[in-house]
């Protein structure tokens, strides 16, 4: 996904909210809460499934999961826009930070948090 696409998406979502006079409801607090709600709706699709079942969703279920992922993404983009966060830049920075926190030679095949393996 290019930075230009992301910027265009932010513009479209901002216009969508403005056209409906929803900016008044899109305070960062409210967007963060909406993001959490949508993440919960995503998790609901996986509740009670085994790991194997979660990887073998029927087409209809996969579409529903995809829409929830899209909702999470939309609220993430919207929150970043409202906060003036350059999402594309910060995602790049975060990936670089994670590469340092989780070097391949120390973490390959491990689910430990970086604070757990630093003591090793």
Buried (B, 14 or more C-beta within 10 A) or exposed (E): EEEEEBBEBBEEBBEEBEEEEEEEEBEEEBBBEBBEEBBEBBEEBBEEEEEEEEEEBEEEBEEBBEBBBEBBBBBBBBBBBBEEBEBBEEBEEEEEEEEEBBEEEEBEEEEEEEEEBEEE
